[in-house]
Amino acid sequence: MRKRIKIEVEDEEGTRYTLALEGKVSRDKLMKAVDMLEIMDVPIDHSYKAPDQETFFGKVMTLLETEFAAGDFSSSDVARGFEEKYNQPVKLSTVSTYLARLADRQYIKRERFGNSWVYRRVYLRTNQLAER
């Protein structure tokens, strides 16, 4: 399976570094890329930044992290969970678009199941960078 991984970091002076890996990316290759950034003295911040709760995207991300952390889910599940948690109506097409984008970024996996899509969270060990 082809993978696309994009690593973006910014140093204290505001210089942005972008490293992209595409193809048969293994954990070993990813760690070599991180080592290369460290050799270049590019600071890598492993801290977690919570999604902005003021945005629709941030709310969807929080929902995925809290309500759909384990197991499979559909866009209907996420839309229903969104409306319950935030008391806001949401179109199924909007949720589907955001989930498709997150799948493209490899934050979640997406598989065809009959007529619809089934999603699942992607988890990495704490010493790995997120595949996005």
Order of alpha helices (4+ residues) and beta strands (2+ residues): beta-beta-alpha-alpha-beta-alpha-alpha-beta-beta
